[in-house]
């Protein structure tokens, strides 16, 4: 009963070894009406969740609460950047964060693959492998898109990017998306039409469907208040004569609790991104005399976090953590078939290339043996070393069908004939082919034909 929300936060921080920059994150739960709420660290935990969410057991999500406007610059902790990327990657895959530019989406996806798999390796990274990742909503992740991701991944191979550098590059690209860092809340206008208010680091966006129809900068908002299920926003602007004029906007929500939640989220965003230092809450005596809801945040502001990163001690210890791979799905069948056909083609190509490499050209090569000294001395011939009393004849004639390839791969080893044996008979026994089937082959460089097998008698001892 006495456990505060702060105690639950501390358990999570200790489990993640999260000591710095955890103010960007929060614990979230979903109530019976599918509305998401943040755990208040200053209030008793039981009071916040009792009869408001399914359980026990109770499920909380540790997610990004405040999206920095400059994440690649302001965030210094490697764990913070990693958790940011995980959150943004999940939002893009679920369609919550929309990437309209397909080329930029492919660049972001390639950075995800580079961070998890390292540099591109043609022996194991192919289109079928890339299709196992879930980058976009299913209807948008087409074969053409996966080909684009594969090509972008190949381009990154020459840069030797580490996972932490990939995450910085990812944040630098994703921060320019239209809906980056927007916390959406559904409201109703005076005309009874449904709108959405989006809380951002710079202010409050107003959406009519997917279209932006208004934007209230934090520095222009002079007041945010609620009364039952109505939220009031007062915006100050300068008129044509330069005089300041206030405009009041009123939005309705489903119930008072949802309205208070939106008001609290708006005040938290304004405090985190606009204030330099958090305001200290008043004493208990003054809190007893209050006539309306007031919120006093208990976290450091972004300005104070950035200053701590710039001027803080350099001896602080970074969090120790292990990166987890993305969930893989079954590969695309068309890519799997194409990869199998490609491997079969490579095997056939290699089989044709082997005899050609052994022959050092498309020719028939005969290496004579000089055994006049009686010693067995090796004779150097190109890249190979051939022992005496043996002649290597390698046929490197490329053919079109597999049967001819197998015939071209045969290596004919001709033993030096003994004085009692006929040279022609020795050749026929060694090759196991009729002598008339072996014809002279012209050398690759032109000129006279190389000796035929029947001419090997001249090199016999």
Secondary structure, 3 states (H helix, E strand, C coil): CCCEHHHHHHHHHHHHCCCCCHHHEEEEEECCCCCEEECCCCCEHHHHHCCCCCCCCCCCEEEECCCCCCHHHHCCCHHHHHHHHHHHHHHHHHCCCCCCCHHHHHHHHHHHHHHHHCCCCCCCCCHHHHCCCCCCCCCCCCHHHHHHHHHHHHHHHHHCCCHHHHHHHHHHHHCCCCCCCCEEEEEECCCCCEEEEEECCCEEEEEECCEEEEEEEHHHEEEEEEECCEEEEEEEEECCCCCEEEEEEEEECCCHHHHHHHHHHHHHHHHHHHCCCCCCCCCHHHHHCCCCCCCCCCCCCHHHHHHHHHHCCCCCCCCCCCCCCCCCCCCCHHHHHHHHHHHHHHHHHHHHHHHHHHHCCCCEECCCCCCCCCCCCCEEECCEEECCCEEEEEECCCCCCHHHHHHHCCEEEEECCCCCCCHHHHHHHHHCCCHHHCCCCECCCCCCECCCHHHHHHHCC
